[in-house]
């Protein structure tokens, strides 16, 4: 299971995908605003698995008002 973490010393405390430093917001933006599919996002961010992308998008859908 993918862990979404917040660390005030990294990314200004923005939620990131654990072990990657990639912000949930960046994944969500690639999906919602740029129109990339989850598979394309994995290609764009090689450290991510498809599961990571889906977890980030799920997190974003729940907490997007806070991001």
N, CA, C, O and CB atoms as a CASP TS submission, in Angstrom:
PFRMAT TS
TARGET T0000
AUTHOR 0000-0000-0000
METHOD Language model
MODEL 1
PARENT N/A
ATOM      1  N   UNK     1       0.845  -1.184   0.000  1.00  0.00           N
ATOM      2  CA  UNK     1       0.000   0.000   0.000  1.00  0.00           C
ATOM      3  C   UNK     1       0.889   1.247   0.000  1.00  0.00           C
ATOM      4  O   UNK     1       1.881   1.323   0.726  1.00  0.00           O
ATOM      5  CB  UNK     1      -0.961  -0.002   1.228  1.00  0.00           C
ATOM      6  N   UNK     2       0.523   2.185  -0.801  1.00  0.00           N
ATOM      7  CA  UNK     2       1.257   3.439  -0.907  1.00  0.00           C
ATOM      8  C   UNK     2       0.950   4.322   0.288  1.00  0.00           C
ATOM      9  O   UNK     2      -0.202   4.470   0.695  1.00  0.00           O
ATOM     10  CB  UNK     2       0.911   4.166  -2.214  1.00  0.00           C
ATOM     11  N   UNK     3       1.990   4.898   0.834  1.00  0.00           N
ATOM     12  CA  UNK     3       1.810   5.805   1.963  1.00  0.00           C
ATOM     13  C   UNK     3       1.979   7.242   1.476  1.00  0.00           C
ATOM     14  O   UNK     3       2.937   7.573   0.779  1.00  0.00           O
ATOM     15  CB  UNK     3       2.819   5.483   3.106  1.00  0.00           C
ATOM     16  N   UNK     4       1.031   8.078   1.859  1.00  0.00           N
ATOM     17  CA  UNK     4       1.113   9.509   1.591  1.00  0.00           C
ATOM     18  C   UNK     4       1.574  10.155   2.892  1.00  0.00           C
ATOM     19  O   UNK     4       0.981   9.936   3.949  1.00  0.00           O
ATOM     20  CB  UNK     4      -0.274  10.108   1.089  1.00  0.00           C
ATOM     21  N   UNK     5       2.632  10.950   2.805  1.00  0.00           N
ATOM     22  CA  UNK     5       3.221  11.533   4.016  1.00  0.00           C
ATOM     23  C   UNK     5       3.285  13.050   3.899  1.00  0.00           C
ATOM     24  O   UNK     5       3.286  13.615   2.805  1.00  0.00           O
ATOM     25  CB  UNK     5       4.631  10.958   4.269  1.00  0.00           C
ATOM     26  N   UNK     6       3.340  13.686   5.067  1.00  0.00           N
ATOM     27  CA  UNK     6       3.575  15.133   5.154  1.00  0.00           C
ATOM     28  C   UNK     6       4.767  15.338   6.066  1.00  0.00           C
ATOM     29  O   UNK     6       4.812  14.818   7.181  1.00  0.00           O
ATOM     30  CB  UNK     6       2.305  15.908   5.687  1.00  0.00           C
ATOM     31  N   UNK     7       5.721  16.096   5.586  1.00  0.00           N
ATOM     32  CA  UNK     7       6.906  16.396   6.370  1.00  0.00           C
ATOM     33  C   UNK     7       7.189  17.880   6.236  1.00  0.00           C
ATOM     34  O   UNK     7       7.464  18.356   5.135  1.00  0.00           O
ATOM     35  CB  UNK     7       8.126  15.543   5.913  1.00  0.00           C
ATOM     36  N   UNK     8       7.127  18.628   7.348  1.00  0.00           N
ATOM     37  CA  UNK     8       7.339  20.077   7.260  1.00  0.00           C
ATOM     38  C   UNK     8       8.725  20.457   6.743  1.00  0.00           C
ATOM     39  O   UNK     8       8.933  21.586   6.299  1.00  0.00           O
ATOM     40  CB  UNK     8       7.128  20.703   8.612  1.00  0.00           C
ATOM     41  N   UNK     9       9.679  19.515   6.800  1.00  0.00           N
ATOM     42  CA  UNK     9      11.027  19.794   6.309  1.00  0.00           C
ATOM     43  C   UNK     9      11.192  19.479   4.825  1.00  0.00           C
ATOM     44  O   UNK     9      12.257  19.708   4.253  1.00  0.00           O
ATOM     45  CB  UNK     9      12.036  19.005   7.107  1.00  0.00           C
ATOM     46  N   UNK    10      10.149  18.959   4.209  1.00  0.00           N
ATOM     47  CA  UNK    10      10.225  18.607   2.787  1.00  0.00           C
ATOM     48  C   UNK    10       8.976  19.104   2.070  1.00  0.00           C
ATOM     49  O   UNK    10       7.863  18.903   2.555  1.00  0.00           O
ATOM     50  CB  UNK    10      10.386  17.072   2.600  1.00  0.00           C
ATOM     51  N   UNK    11       9.146  19.731   0.953  1.00  0.00           N
ATOM     52  CA  UNK    11       8.029  20.195   0.111  1.00  0.00           C
ATOM     53  C   UNK    11       7.061  21.099   0.875  1.00  0.00           C
ATOM     54  O   UNK    11       5.859  21.103   0.607  1.00  0.00           O
ATOM     55  CB  UNK    11       7.268  18.998  -0.452  1.00  0.00           C
ATOM     56  N   UNK    12       7.592  21.854   1.816  1.00  0.00           N
ATOM     57  CA  UNK    12       6.772  22.773   2.622  1.00  0.00           C
ATOM     58  C   UNK    12       5.601  22.077   3.297  1.00  0.00           C
ATOM     59  O   UNK    12       4.554  22.685   3.519  1.00  0.00           O
ATOM     60  CB  UNK    12       6.251  23.898   1.754  1.00  0.00           C
ATOM     61  N   UNK    13       5.779  20.803   3.622  1.00  0.00           N
ATOM     62  CA  UNK    13       4.731  20.061   4.309  1.00  0.00           C
ATOM     63  C   UNK    13       3.622  19.543   3.414  1.00  0.00           C
ATOM     64  O   UNK    13       2.642  18.978   3.900  1.00  0.00           O
ATOM     65  CB  UNK    13       4.141  20.911   5.345  1.00  0.00           C
ATOM     66  N   UNK    14       3.768  19.729   2.108  1.00  0.00           N
ATOM     67  CA  UNK    14       2.753  19.228   1.175  1.00  0.00           C
ATOM     68  C   UNK    14       2.770  17.704   1.182  1.00  0.00           C
ATOM     69  O   UNK    14       3.827  17.101   1.367  1.00  0.00           O
ATOM     70  CB  UNK    14       2.997  19.772  -0.265  1.00  0.00           C
ATOM     71  N   UNK    15       1.615  17.073   0.984  1.00  0.00           N
ATOM     72  CA  UNK    15       1.592  15.612   0.949  1.00  0.00           C
ATOM     73  C   UNK    15       2.378  15.078  -0.249  1.00  0.00           C
ATOM     74  O   UNK    15       2.223  15.538  -1.381  1.00  0.00           O
ATOM     75  CB  UNK    15       0.144  15.103   0.900  1.00  0.00           C
ATOM     76  N   UNK    16       3.222  14.098   0.041  1.00  0.00           N
ATOM     77  CA  UNK    16       4.035  13.471  -0.998  1.00  0.00           C
ATOM     78  C   UNK    16       3.883  11.954  -0.913  1.00  0.00           C
ATOM     79  O   UNK    16       3.417  11.415   0.090  1.00  0.00           O
ATOM     80  CB  UNK    16       5.530  13.883  -0.860  1.00  0.00           C
ATOM     81  N   UNK    17       4.278  11.295  -1.970  1.00  0.00           N
ATOM     82  CA  UNK    17       4.266   9.843  -1.987  1.00  0.00           C
ATOM     83  C   UNK    17       5.549   9.385  -1.306  1.00  0.00           C
ATOM     84  O   UNK    17       6.650   9.709  -1.752  1.00  0.00           O
ATOM     85  CB  UNK    17       4.148   9.273  -3.454  1.00  0.00           C
ATOM     86  N   UNK    18       5.397   8.628  -0.220  1.00  0.00           N
ATOM     87  CA  UNK    18       6.532   8.215   0.604  1.00  0.00           C
ATOM     88  C   UNK    18       7.651   7.605  -0.230  1.00  0.00           C
ATOM     89  O   UNK    18       7.424   6.787  -1.121  1.00  0.00           O
ATOM     90  CB  UNK    18       6.079   7.221   1.656  1.00  0.00           C
ATOM     91  N   UNK    19       8.876   8.038   0.095  1.00  0.00           N
ATOM     92  CA  UNK    19      10.049   7.498  -0.562  1.00  0.00           C
ATOM     93  C   UNK    19      10.362   8.070  -1.921  1.00  0.00           C
ATOM     94  O   UNK    19      11.362   7.699  -2.535  1.00  0.00           O
ATOM     95  CB  UNK    19       9.898   6.072  -0.691  1.00  0.00           C
ATOM     96  N   UNK    20       9.513   8.982  -2.409  1.00  0.00           N
ATOM     97  CA  UNK    20       9.743   9.533  -3.744  1.00  0.00           C
ATOM     98  C   UNK    20       9.944  11.047  -3.740  1.00  0.00           C
ATOM     99  O   UNK    20      10.647  11.586  -4.595  1.00  0.00           O
ATOM    100  CB  UNK    20       8.585   9.184  -4.643  1.00  0.00           C
ATOM    101  N   UNK    21       9.331  11.727  -2.784  1.00  0.00           N
ATOM    102  CA  UNK    21       9.375  13.187  -2.781  1.00  0.00           C
ATOM    103  C   UNK    21       8.449  13.820  -3.804  1.00  0.00           C
ATOM    104  O   UNK    21       8.444  15.041  -3.961  1.00  0.00           O
ATOM    105  CB  UNK    21      10.772  13.649  -3.031  1.00  0.00           C
ATOM    106  N   UNK    22       7.674  13.018  -4.494  1.00  0.00           N
ATOM    107  CA  UNK    22       6.763  13.540  -5.514  1.00  0.00           C
ATOM    108  C   UNK    22       5.461  13.944  -4.849  1.00  0.00           C
ATOM    109  O   UNK    22       4.834  13.156  -4.142  1.00  0.00           O
ATOM    110  CB  UNK    22       6.506  12.491  -6.635  1.00  0.00           C
ATOM    111  N   UNK    23       5.069  15.182  -5.086  1.00  0.00           N
ATOM    112  CA  UNK    23       3.866  15.721  -4.447  1.00  0.00           C
ATOM    113  C   UNK    23       2.589  15.147  -5.047  1.00  0.00           C
ATOM    114  O   UNK    23       2.486  14.934  -6.255  1.00  0.00           O
ATOM    115  CB  UNK    23       3.847  17.233  -4.563  1.00  0.00           C
ATOM    116  N   UNK    24       1.632  14.905  -4.178  1.00  0.00           N
ATOM    117  CA  UNK    24       0.310  14.460  -4.611  1.00  0.00           C
ATOM    118  C   UNK    24      -0.261  15.473  -5.598  1.00  0.00           C
ATOM    119  O   UNK    24      -0.869  15.091  -6.598  1.00  0.00           O
ATOM    120  CB  UNK    24      -0.643  14.276  -3.394  1.00  0.00           C
ATOM    121  N   UNK    25      -0.072  16.737  -5.328  1.00  0.00           N
ATOM    122  CA  UNK    25      -0.587  17.810  -6.181  1.00  0.00           C
ATOM    123  C   UNK    25      -0.049  17.703  -7.614  1.00  0.00           C
ATOM    124  O   UNK    25      -0.775  17.969  -8.571  1.00  0.00           O
ATOM    125  CB  UNK    25      -0.220  19.174  -5.586  1.00  0.00           C
ATOM    126  N   UNK    26       1.223  17.313  -7.759  1.00  0.00           N
ATOM    127  CA  UNK    26       1.801  17.186  -9.100  1.00  0.00           C
ATOM    128  C   UNK    26       1.160  16.045  -9.877  1.00  0.00           C
ATOM    129  O   UNK    26       0.889  16.168 -11.072  1.00  0.00           O
ATOM    130  CB  UNK    26       3.309  16.969  -9.010  1.00  0.00           C
ATOM    131  N   UNK    27       0.922  14.937  -9.187  1.00  0.00           N
ATOM    132  CA  UNK    27       0.272  13.789  -9.832  1.00  0.00           C
ATOM    133  C   UNK    27      -1.150  14.169 -10.240  1.00  0.00           C
ATOM    134  O   UNK    27      -1.579  13.887 -11.358  1.00  0.00           O
ATOM    135  CB  UNK    27       0.256  12.551  -8.883  1.00  0.00           C
ATOM    136  N   UNK    28      -1.873  14.809  -9.328  1.00  0.00           N
ATOM    137  CA  UNK    28      -3.253  15.210  -9.608  1.00  0.00           C
ATOM    138  C   UNK    28      -3.319  16.215 -10.757  1.00  0.00           C
ATOM    139  O   UNK    28      -4.219  16.145 -11.594  1.00  0.00           O
ATOM    140  CB  UNK    28      -3.897  15.807  -8.353  1.00  0.00           C
ATOM    141  N   UNK    29      -2.386  17.131 -10.797  1.00  0.00           N
ATOM    142  CA  UNK    29      -2.359  18.121 -11.864  1.00  0.00           C
ATOM    143  C   UNK    29      -2.093  17.459 -13.220  1.00  0.00           C
ATOM    144  O   UNK    29      -2.708  17.818 -14.224  1.00  0.00           O
ATOM    145  CB  UNK    29      -1.294  19.187 -11.573  1.00  0.00           C
ATOM    146  N   UNK    30      -1.182  16.500 -13.239  1.00  0.00           N
ATOM    147  CA  UNK    30      -0.899  15.787 -14.491  1.00  0.00           C
ATOM    148  C   UNK    30      -2.151  15.067 -14.990  1.00  0.00           C
ATOM    149  O   UNK    30      -2.393  14.986 -16.194  1.00  0.00           O
ATOM    150  CB  UNK    30       0.255  14.776 -14.293  1.00  0.00           C
ATOM    151  N   UNK    31      -2.930  14.555 -14.065  1.00  0.00           N
ATOM    152  CA  UNK    31      -4.137  13.813 -14.417  1.00  0.00           C
ATOM    153  C   UNK    31      -5.291  14.743 -14.800  1.00  0.00           C
ATOM    154  O   UNK    31      -5.887  14.601 -15.868  1.00  0.00           O
ATOM    155  CB  UNK    31      -4.555  12.922 -13.256  1.00  0.00           C
ATOM    156  N   UNK    32      -5.596  15.687 -13.922  1.00  0.00           N
ATOM    157  CA  UNK    32      -6.773  16.543 -14.126  1.00  0.00           C
ATOM    158  C   UNK    32      -6.562  17.655 -15.141  1.00  0.00           C
ATOM    159  O   UNK    32      -7.431  17.907 -15.976  1.00  0.00           O
ATOM    160  CB  UNK    32      -7.182  17.149 -12.824  1.00  0.00           C
ATOM    161  N   UNK    33      -5.433  18.310 -15.077  1.00  0.00           N
ATOM    162  CA  UNK    33      -5.238  19.502 -15.900  1.00  0.00           C
ATOM    163  C   UNK    33      -4.500  19.224 -17.208  1.00  0.00           C
ATOM    164  O   UNK    33      -4.752  19.873 -18.223  1.00  0.00           O
ATOM    165  CB  UNK    33      -4.484  20.533 -15.116  1.00  0.00           C
ATOM    166  N   UNK    34      -3.590  18.259 -17.173  1.00  0.00           N
ATOM    167  CA  UNK    34      -2.830  17.950 -18.384  1.00  0.00           C
ATOM    168  C   UNK    34      -3.411  16.785 -19.169  1.00  0.00           C
ATOM    169  O   UNK    34      -3.049  16.558 -20.323  1.00  0.00           O
ATOM    170  CB  UNK    34      -1.404  17.645 -18.027  1.00  0.00           C
ATOM    171  N   UNK    35      -4.321  16.047 -18.528  1.00  0.00           N
ATOM    172  CA  UNK    35      -5.005  14.975 -19.224  1.00  0.00           C
ATOM    173  C   UNK    35      -4.239  13.674 -19.369  1.00  0.00           C
ATOM    174  O   UNK    35      -4.604  12.824 -20.182  1.00  0.00           O
ATOM    175  CB  UNK    35      -5.371  15.437 -20.538  1.00  0.00           C
ATOM    176  N   UNK    36      -3.170  13.510 -18.580  1.00  0.00           N
ATOM    177  CA  UNK    36      -2.414  12.264 -18.634  1.00  0.00           C
ATOM    178  C   UNK    36      -3.191  11.139 -17.962  1.00  0.00           C
ATOM    179  O   UNK    36      -3.890  11.360 -16.973  1.00  0.00           O
ATOM    180  CB  UNK    36      -1.042  12.436 -17.968  1.00  0.00           C
ATOM    181  N   UNK    37      -3.066   9.948 -18.501  1.00  0.00           N
ATOM    182  CA  UNK    37      -3.662   8.763 -17.873  1.00  0.00           C
ATOM    183  C   UNK    37      -2.732   8.311 -16.747  1.00  0.00           C
ATOM    184  O   UNK    37      -1.567   8.705 -16.726  1.00  0.00           O
ATOM    185  CB  UNK    37      -3.892   7.604 -18.924  1.00  0.00           C
ATOM    186  N   UNK    38      -3.218   7.496 -15.818  1.00  0.00           N
ATOM    187  CA  UNK    38      -2.330   6.963 -14.778  1.00  0.00           C
ATOM    188  C   UNK    38      -1.101   6.255 -15.360  1.00  0.00           C
ATOM    189  O   UNK    38      -0.002   6.389 -14.823  1.00  0.00           O
ATOM    190  CB  UNK    38      -3.101   5.998 -13.888  1.00  0.00           C
ATOM    191  N   UNK    39      -1.276   5.505 -16.447  1.00  0.00           N
ATOM    192  CA  UNK    39      -0.126   4.841 -17.078  1.00  0.00           C
ATOM    193  C   UNK    39       0.895   5.843 -17.600  1.00  0.00           C
ATOM    194  O   UNK    39       2.100   5.619 -17.492  1.00  0.00           O
ATOM    195  CB  UNK    39      -0.596   3.946 -18.221  1.00  0.00           C
ATOM    196  N   UNK    40       0.420   6.938 -18.161  1.00  0.00           N
ATOM    197  CA  UNK    40       1.328   7.973 -18.665  1.00  0.00           C
ATOM    198  C   UNK    40       2.042   8.676 -17.520  1.00  0.00           C
ATOM    199  O   UNK    40       3.203   9.062 -17.657  1.00  0.00           O
ATOM    200  CB  UNK    40       0.561   8.997 -19.511  1.00  0.00           C
ATOM    201  N   UNK    41       1.362   8.844 -16.396  1.00  0.00           N
ATOM    202  CA  UNK    41       1.988   9.481 -15.235  1.00  0.00           C
ATOM    203  C   UNK    41       3.127   8.615 -14.711  1.00  0.00           C
ATOM    204  O   UNK    41       4.165   9.135 -14.303  1.00  0.00           O
ATOM    205  CB  UNK    41       0.947   9.730 -14.119  1.00  0.00           C
ATOM    206  N   UNK    42       2.939   7.299 -14.721  1.00  0.00           N
ATOM    207  CA  UNK    42       4.009   6.378 -14.318  1.00  0.00           C
ATOM    208  C   UNK    42       5.218   6.540 -15.239  1.00  0.00           C
ATOM    209  O   UNK    42       6.359   6.496 -14.778  1.00  0.00           O
ATOM    210  CB  UNK    42       3.506   4.908 -14.342  1.00  0.00           C
ATOM    211  N   UNK    43       4.978   6.726 -16.522  1.00  0.00           N
ATOM    212  CA  UNK    43       6.077   6.951 -17.465  1.00  0.00           C
ATOM    213  C   UNK    43       6.765   8.284 -17.194  1.00  0.00           C
ATOM    214  O   UNK    43       7.985   8.391 -17.315  1.00  0.00           O
ATOM    215  CB  UNK    43       5.561   6.909 -18.911  1.00  0.00           C
ATOM    216  N   UNK    44       5.989   9.294 -16.828  1.00  0.00           N
ATOM    217  CA  UNK    44       6.522  10.628 -16.571  1.00  0.00           C
ATOM    218  C   UNK    44       7.294  10.670 -15.250  1.00  0.00           C
ATOM    219  O   UNK    44       8.286  11.390 -15.140  1.00  0.00           O
ATOM    220  CB  UNK    44       5.386  11.658 -16.550  1.00  0.00           C
ATOM    221  N   UNK    45       6.853   9.911 -14.257  1.00  0.00           N
ATOM    222  CA  UNK    45       7.496   9.832 -12.946  1.00  0.00           C
ATOM    223  C   UNK    45       7.942   8.387 -12.712  1.00  0.00           C
ATOM    224  O   UNK    45       7.232   7.633 -12.047  1.00  0.00           O
ATOM    225  CB  UNK    45       6.527  10.314 -11.806  1.00  0.00           C
ATOM    226  N   UNK    46       9.090   7.987 -13.238  1.00  0.00           N
ATOM    227  CA  UNK    46       9.538   6.592 -13.134  1.00  0.00           C
ATOM    228  C   UNK    46       9.598   6.008 -11.715  1.00  0.00           C
ATOM    229  O   UNK    46       9.434   4.797 -11.569  1.00  0.00           O
ATOM    230  CB  UNK    46      10.879   6.481 -13.740  1.00  0.00           C
ATOM    231  N   UNK    47       9.827   6.813 -10.656  1.00  0.00           N
ATOM    232  CA  UNK    47       9.839   6.200  -9.321  1.00  0.00           C
ATOM    233  C   UNK    47       8.468   5.689  -8.864  1.00  0.00           C
ATOM    234  O   UNK    47       8.382   4.943  -7.889  1.00  0.00           O
ATOM    235  CB  UNK    47      10.354   7.197  -8.316  1.00  0.00           C
ATOM    236  N   UNK    48       7.405   6.084  -9.556  1.00  0.00           N
ATOM    237  CA  UNK    48       6.061   5.716  -9.129  1.00  0.00           C
ATOM    238  C   UNK    48       5.579   4.430  -9.781  1.00  0.00           C
ATOM    239  O   UNK    48       5.888   4.137 -10.936  1.00  0.00           O
ATOM    240  CB  UNK    48       5.098   6.832  -9.437  1.00  0.00           C
ATOM    241  N   UNK    49       4.815   3.674  -9.007  1.00  0.00           N
ATOM    242  CA  UNK    49       4.099   2.524  -9.561  1.00  0.00           C
ATOM    243  C   UNK    49       2.682   2.977  -9.903  1.00  0.00           C
ATOM    244  O   UNK    49       2.259   4.065  -9.514  1.00  0.00           O
ATOM    245  CB  UNK    49       4.082   1.312  -8.552  1.00  0.00           C
ATOM    246  N   UNK    50       1.975   2.155 -10.614  1.00  0.00           N
ATOM    247  CA  UNK    50       0.586   2.469 -10.930  1.00  0.00           C
ATOM    248  C   UNK    50      -0.238   2.570  -9.642  1.00  0.00           C
ATOM    249  O   UNK    50      -1.138   3.404  -9.540  1.00  0.00           O
ATOM    250  CB  UNK    50      -0.011   1.398 -11.875  1.00  0.00           C
ATOM    251  N   UNK    51       0.067   1.739  -8.688  1.00  0.00           N
ATOM    252  CA  UNK    51      -0.601   1.794  -7.380  1.00  0.00           C
ATOM    253  C   UNK    51      -0.347   3.134  -6.685  1.00  0.00           C
ATOM    254  O   UNK    51      -1.256   3.698  -6.076  1.00  0.00           O
ATOM    255  CB  UNK    51      -0.119   0.637  -6.484  1.00  0.00           C
ATOM    256  N   UNK    52       0.893   3.649  -6.775  1.00  0.00           N
ATOM    257  CA  UNK    52       1.221   4.954  -6.193  1.00  0.00           C
ATOM    258  C   UNK    52       0.362   6.050  -6.806  1.00  0.00           C
ATOM    259  O   UNK    52      -0.167   6.909  -6.101  1.00  0.00           O
ATOM    260  CB  UNK    52       2.710   5.277  -6.392  1.00  0.00           C
ATOM    261  N   UNK    53       0.232   6.010  -8.113  1.00  0.00           N
ATOM    262  CA  UNK    53      -0.550   7.032  -8.816  1.00  0.00           C
ATOM    263  C   UNK    53      -2.011   6.976  -8.385  1.00  0.00           C
ATOM    264  O   UNK    53      -2.616   8.011  -8.103  1.00  0.00           O
ATOM    265  CB  UNK    53      -0.438   6.848 -10.344  1.00  0.00           C
ATOM    266  N   UNK    54      -2.573   5.789  -8.334  1.00  0.00           N
ATOM    267  CA  UNK    54      -3.971   5.654  -7.924  1.00  0.00           C
ATOM    268  C   UNK    54      -4.168   6.096  -6.472  1.00  0.00           C
ATOM    269  O   UNK    54      -5.185   6.708  -6.145  1.00  0.00           O
ATOM    270  CB  UNK    54      -4.439   4.203  -8.101  1.00  0.00           C
ATOM    271  N   UNK    55      -3.215   5.794  -5.612  1.00  0.00           N
ATOM    272  CA  UNK    55      -3.309   6.233  -4.216  1.00  0.00           C
ATOM    273  C   UNK    55      -3.239   7.753  -4.115  1.00  0.00           C
ATOM    274  O   UNK    55      -3.978   8.364  -3.343  1.00  0.00           O
ATOM    275  CB  UNK    55      -2.192   5.598  -3.377  1.00  0.00           C
ATOM    276  N   UNK    56      -2.353   8.355  -4.891  1.00  0.00           N
ATOM    277  CA  UNK    56      -2.232   9.816  -4.881  1.00  0.00           C
ATOM    278  C   UNK    56      -3.516  10.469  -5.386  1.00  0.00           C
ATOM    279  O   UNK    56      -3.965  11.469  -4.827  1.00  0.00           O
ATOM    280  CB  UNK    56      -1.035  10.265  -5.741  1.00  0.00           C
ATOM    281  N   UNK    57      -4.105   9.909  -6.437  1.00  0.00           N
ATOM    282  CA  UNK    57      -5.347  10.472  -6.969  1.00  0.00           C
ATOM    283  C   UNK    57      -6.502  10.296  -5.987  1.00  0.00           C
ATOM    284  O   UNK    57      -7.351  11.178  -5.859  1.00  0.00           O
ATOM    285  CB  UNK    57      -5.695   9.819  -8.310  1.00  0.00           C
ATOM    286  N   UNK    58      -6.534   9.167  -5.299  1.00  0.00           N
ATOM    287  CA  UNK    58      -7.574   8.949  -4.287  1.00  0.00           C
ATOM    288  C   UNK    58      -7.404   9.933  -3.132  1.00  0.00           C
ATOM    289  O   UNK    58      -8.379  10.514  -2.657  1.00  0.00           O
ATOM    290  CB  UNK    58      -7.530   7.492  -3.762  1.00  0.00           C
ATOM    291  N   UNK    59      -6.173  10.117  -2.686  1.00  0.00           N
ATOM    292  CA  UNK    59      -5.889  11.072  -1.609  1.00  0.00           C
ATOM    293  C   UNK    59      -6.331  12.470  -2.034  1.00  0.00           C
ATOM    294  O   UNK    59      -6.986  13.187  -1.279  1.00  0.00           O
ATOM    295  CB  UNK    59      -4.376  11.065  -1.246  1.00  0.00           C
ATOM    296  N   UNK    60      -5.964  12.834  -3.240  1.00  0.00           N
ATOM    297  CA  UNK    60      -6.308  14.154  -3.764  1.00  0.00           C
ATOM    298  C   UNK    60      -7.828  14.343  -3.807  1.00  0.00           C
ATOM    299  O   UNK    60      -8.327  15.410  -3.449  1.00  0.00           O
ATOM    300  CB  UNK    60      -5.707  14.345  -5.169  1.00  0.00           C
ATOM    301  N   UNK    61      -8.550  13.339  -4.234  1.00  0.00           N
ATOM    302  CA  UNK    61     -10.008  13.485  -4.338  1.00  0.00           C
ATOM    303  C   UNK    61     -10.666  13.697  -2.983  1.00  0.00           C
ATOM    304  O   UNK    61     -11.709  14.344  -2.895  1.00  0.00           O
ATOM    305  CB  UNK    61     -10.609  12.262  -5.006  1.00  0.00           C
ATOM    306  N   UNK    62     -10.074  13.165  -1.939  1.00  0.00           N
ATOM    307  CA  UNK    62     -10.618  13.331  -0.579  1.00  0.00           C
ATOM    308  C   UNK    62     -10.198  14.667   0.029  1.00  0.00           C
ATOM    309  O   UNK    62     -10.998  15.330   0.689  1.00  0.00           O
ATOM    310  CB  UNK    62     -10.152  12.177   0.329  1.00  0.00           C
ATOM    311  N   UNK    63      -8.924  15.069  -0.198  1.00  0.00           N
ATOM    312  CA  UNK    63      -8.375  16.224   0.515  1.00  0.00           C
ATOM    313  C   UNK    63      -8.085  17.431  -0.374  1.00  0.00           C
ATOM    314  O   UNK    63      -7.371  18.336   0.057  1.00  0.00           O
ATOM    315  CB  UNK    63      -7.121  15.823   1.210  1.00  0.00           C
ATOM    316  N   UNK    64      -8.609  17.477  -1.589  1.00  0.00           N
ATOM    317  CA  UNK    64      -8.198  18.552  -2.512  1.00  0.00           C
ATOM    318  C   UNK    64      -8.522  19.954  -1.994  1.00  0.00           C
ATOM    319  O   UNK    64      -7.835  20.908  -2.359  1.00  0.00           O
ATOM    320  CB  UNK    64      -8.868  18.355  -3.855  1.00  0.00           C
ATOM    321  N   UNK    65      -9.528  20.103  -1.169  1.00  0.00           N
ATOM    322  CA  UNK    65      -9.834  21.429  -0.623  1.00  0.00           C
ATOM    323  C   UNK    65      -8.731  21.924   0.313  1.00  0.00           C
ATOM    324  O   UNK    65      -8.575  23.130   0.502  1.00  0.00           O
ATOM    325  CB  UNK    65     -11.169  21.396   0.122  1.00  0.00           C
ATOM    326  N   UNK    66      -7.969  21.001   0.896  1.00  0.00           N
ATOM    327  CA  UNK    66      -6.891  21.349   1.821  1.00  0.00           C
ATOM    328  C   UNK    66      -5.555  21.565   1.104  1.00  0.00           C
ATOM    329  O   UNK    66      -4.612  22.097   1.691  1.00  0.00           O
ATOM    330  CB  UNK    66      -6.740  20.260   2.870  1.00  0.00           C
ATOM    331  N   UNK    67      -5.477  21.155  -0.153  1.00  0.00           N
ATOM    332  CA  UNK    67      -4.217  21.232  -0.868  1.00  0.00           C
ATOM    333  C   UNK    67      -4.079  22.528  -1.566  1.00  0.00           C
ATOM    334  O   UNK    67      -3.069  22.770  -2.225  1.00  0.00           O
ATOM    335  CB  UNK    67      -4.083  20.120  -1.842  1.00  0.00           C
TER
END
